[in-house]
């Protein structure tokens, strides 16, 4: 009798163990399936993130190209400034890389250079193309263009750094620039880079109020301004960038001699 009881108990334990084992296996199978679902959901989320990033990048490019098209359309109205921003951007990119900025930072500087005169959309054409000196009122309107350009660009988060450069590209080391009269290292590096490139291309391009300067003459002017109104390090590096450039900068018109002692303050009625 005792043996039969022991056998019955053993069989009961065996059945319980079997049920527990089968329940554990079922639970394990459920966990495997849940893990598979989580892995697939994670992979799907990653793909959504990749797709979202691609869409965001496409949107950035579209917005930037729209702004660039606006800037180019503005330049295209005037044969004197056609292609100016593109040339400034190439010079600015070269200077940024030459001074040791990363490729990403250099591209930001170049993008800002492409849009640096966008604010001139708010300047009447008769002022932009006026062949003579600007009046005080006209000059006041002209001096607003960096702020206007920055206001157009600033709402775009991916152009935050570029907006700062656009605003300050007419600042000068000695505080004589605009719109905020910043001085020295207080001027963002990107803005100082664009300023040097902008002045060089403006000098070597014809304008309705003056003939263009020969490249060597323009460099001499910039060397005179280095350390005074323009960043001297960048002026020195500009020569290396120009030597490496495959094409000459500046457009149109015959070169003109530079009078001894000429500097950027000799023509205050115009941004160079």
Number of C-alpha atoms within 10 A of each C-alpha: 6 7 8 9 10 11 12 12 12 12 12 12 12 12 12 12 12 12 12 12 12 12 12 12 12 12 12 12 12 12 12 12 12 12 12 12 12 12 12 12 12 12 12 12 12 12 12 12 12 12 12 12 12 12 12 12 13 12 12 16 12 12 13 19 12 12 17 18 13 15 21 21 14 18 20 14 12 15 15 20 22 17 16 23 27 17 23 28 26 21 25 33 26 25 29 26 17 16 13 10 16 12 12 10 17 23 20 24 30 28 25 31 32 27 28 32 24 28 24 22 17 13 16 12 13 9 16 16 16 13 12 12 14 17 11 10 8 18 16 12 16 21 19 17 24 27 21 20 23 25 16 15 26 18 11 14 11 14 18 15 18 27 27 22 30 32 27 27 28 28 27 25 22 14 16 16 18 18 16 15 16 19 16 18 10 11 22 17 18 27 26 25 31 30 27 27 26 25 21 25 24 25 25 26 25 22 21 15 12 14 17 25 25 19 19 11 18 20 20 15 22 26 18 18 21 18 17 16 24 24 23 18 12 26 23 15 15 23 14 13 19 16 10 10 13 7 9 11 20 23 21 14 16 12 17 14 11 14 9 7 8 13 17 16 13 9 11 12 16 17 15 16
